[in-house]
Amino acid sequence: MSEITAIALPVEEICAYCETRPIQRLSVLGVEFDGWLRPDTIIGVLVEYLPEATVSYIDMARQEDELSEILGGTVDLRTPNELEPTTKQQILAGATLVFAKDAGE
């Protein structure tokens, strides 16, 4: 049986991180943040970059590591374009928005 740990989503830290990156929106996926996290849980994170941003897979891997440190678990970072068309709407509907850059910026 796996150990389960109560967690709190560090929203302020995530937002501060996103503000320094070309991130337009960041959401968490699934039920990871219903207040409980097992040590072996992979945290699904959906990120949308600013339209003018040039982000490489190396940049994304670095961000995945940095977000893993912030969230205290293994992050699986994806963009909406990487989602399977057959499950995309269901995944997006279950996503919890954590950060959104102001439209006026």
C-alpha positions as CSV (number, residue, x, y, z in Angstrom):
1,M,0.0,0.0,0.0
2,S,1.4,3.4,-1.0
3,E,1.8,6.2,1.5
4,I,-0.5,9.2,0.8
5,T,0.5,12.7,1.7
6,A,-1.7,15.8,2.2
7,I,-0.5,18.6,-0.1
8,A,-1.3,22.2,-0.8
9,L,-0.8,23.5,-4.3
10,P,1.8,26.3,-4.1
11,V,-0.2,28.7,-6.3
12,E,1.9,31.8,-5.5
13,E,5.2,30.1,-6.3
14,I,3.8,28.6,-9.5
15,C,2.5,32.1,-10.6
16,A,5.8,33.7,-9.8
17,Y,7.6,31.0,-11.9
18,C,5.2,31.5,-14.8
19,E,5.7,35.3,-14.8
20,T,9.4,34.8,-15.6
21,R,8.7,32.4,-18.5
22,P,6.9,32.8,-21.8
23,I,3.9,31.0,-20.3
24,Q,0.4,32.3,-21.1
25,R,-1.6,29.6,-19.1
26,L,-0.7,26.8,-16.8
27,S,-3.2,24.2,-15.6
28,V,-2.9,21.0,-13.5
29,L,-4.6,17.8,-14.8
30,G,-6.5,15.1,-13.1
31,V,-7.2,14.7,-9.4
32,E,-3.7,15.1,-8.0
33,F,-4.6,18.3,-6.2
34,D,-7.8,17.2,-4.4
35,G,-5.6,17.4,-1.3
36,W,-3.8,14.1,-1.5
37,L,-0.7,13.0,-3.4
38,R,1.0,9.6,-3.4
39,P,4.8,9.6,-3.7
40,D,4.6,7.8,-7.0
41,T,2.0,10.2,-8.5
42,I,2.9,11.9,-11.8
43,I,1.6,15.4,-11.8
44,G,0.1,16.3,-15.2
45,V,0.7,19.9,-16.1
46,L,-0.7,21.6,-19.2
47,V,1.1,24.7,-20.4
48,E,0.2,27.1,-23.2
49,Y,3.0,29.4,-24.3
50,L,2.7,33.0,-25.6
51,P,2.1,33.0,-29.3
52,E,5.4,34.7,-30.0
53,A,7.4,32.4,-27.8
54,T,10.0,30.0,-29.2
55,V,10.3,27.1,-26.8
56,S,12.4,24.0,-27.6
57,Y,12.0,20.5,-26.2
58,I,15.1,21.2,-24.1
59,D,13.4,24.3,-22.6
60,M,10.3,22.2,-21.8
61,A,12.4,19.5,-20.2
62,R,14.1,22.1,-18.0
63,Q,10.7,23.6,-17.1
64,E,9.4,20.1,-16.3
65,D,12.3,19.7,-13.8
66,E,11.8,23.1,-12.3
67,L,8.1,22.6,-11.8
68,S,8.8,19.1,-10.3
69,E,10.9,20.9,-7.7
70,I,8.2,23.5,-7.0
71,L,5.4,20.9,-6.8
72,G,7.3,18.3,-4.9
73,G,6.6,15.5,-7.3
74,T,7.3,14.3,-10.8
75,V,5.8,16.6,-13.4
76,D,4.7,15.5,-16.9
77,L,4.6,18.7,-18.9
78,R,2.4,18.9,-22.0
79,T,1.0,21.4,-24.4
80,P,-2.6,21.2,-25.8
81,N,-1.2,20.3,-29.2
82,E,0.4,17.2,-27.7
83,L,-2.9,15.8,-26.5
84,E,-4.6,13.0,-28.4
85,P,-7.5,14.3,-30.4
86,T,-9.8,11.6,-29.0
87,T,-9.2,12.6,-25.4
88,K,-8.3,16.3,-25.7
89,Q,-11.7,17.7,-24.8
90,Q,-12.1,15.5,-21.8
91,I,-8.6,16.4,-20.5
92,L,-9.1,20.1,-21.1
93,A,-12.5,19.9,-19.3
94,G,-10.8,18.3,-16.2
95,A,-7.9,20.8,-16.1
96,T,-7.6,23.2,-13.2
97,L,-6.3,26.6,-14.2
98,V,-3.5,27.9,-11.9
99,F,-2.0,30.7,-13.9
100,A,-3.2,33.0,-16.8
101,K,-1.3,36.0,-18.0
102,D,-3.4,39.1,-18.3
103,A,-4.8,39.6,-21.9
104,G,-3.8,43.2,-21.7
105,E,0.0,42.5,-21.5
